[in-house]
């Protein structure tokens, strides 16, 4: 999904109507040299990881005005593949992790990312993202289709 201005408005409006207070998005396609200012009266806190030069990848966590969130730490991947956010809501500590996995070399990717997350995480972990994997390749991917056709 390219996170264009019109799509951004539609997405934020949809999730606000649904009562969402914490939103994880992937494939935002921002770049560090041009990350748009996002102004929204409902979703007020924005944390993102994006690529340095090209408009690809990208993850984002946004939190609504209804949540009294206090940020204590944040790690964002310079390649736009993950963001880890740590803070409190009320007197409870949370770590939020939004991950956008590549389609290839996933074992290496997850090993690296989860090592970093393990060093960062405190208390309750909320993990989300697009992991680009199937739980059962024989049922959930083109592997099945190619076997059926032969």
N, C-alpha and C positions, 0 to 999 in steps of 0.2 A: 504494500500500500504506500503510495506517495502521499505524504502528509501535507497536501496543498492547503491553501487558505480556505477554500470552500469545503473540502473534506474535513478540515480541522473543525470548522464551525458546526458541521453536521454531526460529527462524532461527539463533540463536547455537549451539544444540545441533547443528543440521544441519551448519553450516559447521565446527564443531569436529570432528565425526566425519569430515568430508571432509579434514581436515588443513589447513584454510585459516588462514593467519597474518595476512593483510592483507585487510580487507573494506571495500568501498565500497558504501554504501546510499544510495538516493534516496527521496524522498517519505516522510521520517521523520515529518513533521507535528508537530514540536516547535515551541514558541514561546519567545521569549526570556524572557517573564514566567513560564513554567513549562516548564523543561527537566528532565525526570526524571533522578534520579541513576541511573546505570547501574552496577550492581555485578555483576561477572562474574569468576570466578577464572581464566578462560582469556584472554578479551579484556580487557586491563587498561588500555590507552591509548585514549581516546576524544576525537575532535575533530569538532565539528559546526558547521554554519551553519544558522541557522533564522530565521524571520520574527519581527518584533517583537511583533505582537499577535494574529495569527490562526494557527490550526493548519493550515498548508498548506505545500507545498514542503518544503524541508529536505534537506540532504545530510550524510553522516556518513562518517568514516574511523575504523576501529578496528583496532588492532594487538594481536596475541596476546603472551602472556608469553614465547613462544619466540623473539621477535625483540628483540635488544638495540638498540632504537631510541633515538636521542638527538635531540630536537627542536631545530632551529636557527631556525625561523621558521614563521609560519602567517598566512594571510590568509583570512578568512571573509566571504562576502557578507552584508550586512545583510538582504538579501531572501531568503536561503536557497537561492540558485541554484548556488553553488560554494564549494568550500574548497580551498585550496592549502596543502600541508604540506611543509616542507623539513627534512631531517635526515640523520643518518648511521646506517648499520647496519654495525657493525664500523668499518672505515676507509673505507667507500665512501659517497659523497654521493648522495642521492635527492631528487627532488621528486615528490610525489604530488598529483594534481589530480582531484577528483571534481566533475563538472558535471551539473546537471540543467537542461536547456534548456526554454524555454517552447515552446508550439506555434505561436506567431505571432512575427513580427518576428525571426526567427532570425539573419538576416544581421547585423543591428545588434547583437544579443546576442553572437554569436560574435566579431565584430570587437572589441567592448569587452572581453570576457573574455580573449581570446587576447592582446590588448595587455597586460593586467595580468599574465597568466601569463608572457609573454615577459620582463617586467621582474623577475619573481620567480624563475624557474626557474634551477637550477644542476645541472650534471652530468646524470645519468640521469633522464628524465621517465617516470613511470608515469601514464597518463591513462585514466580510466574515467568512466562515467556513463551517463545516459539522455539522448541527444541529440535525441530526438523528430524524427528525420528518416529518410527512406528513401533507400537508395542508388539505387534505380531506381523512381521514382514510377509509371511505367506498369505495373510488375509488382507492386509492394509496397504499394499503397495503394488507397483507394476510387476513385481516378482511373480505374483500369482497370475497376472494376465499373460506374461510371457510363457509360463509353464502350461497354461490352459491352451494357448494357441499352438503349441508344438506337439 
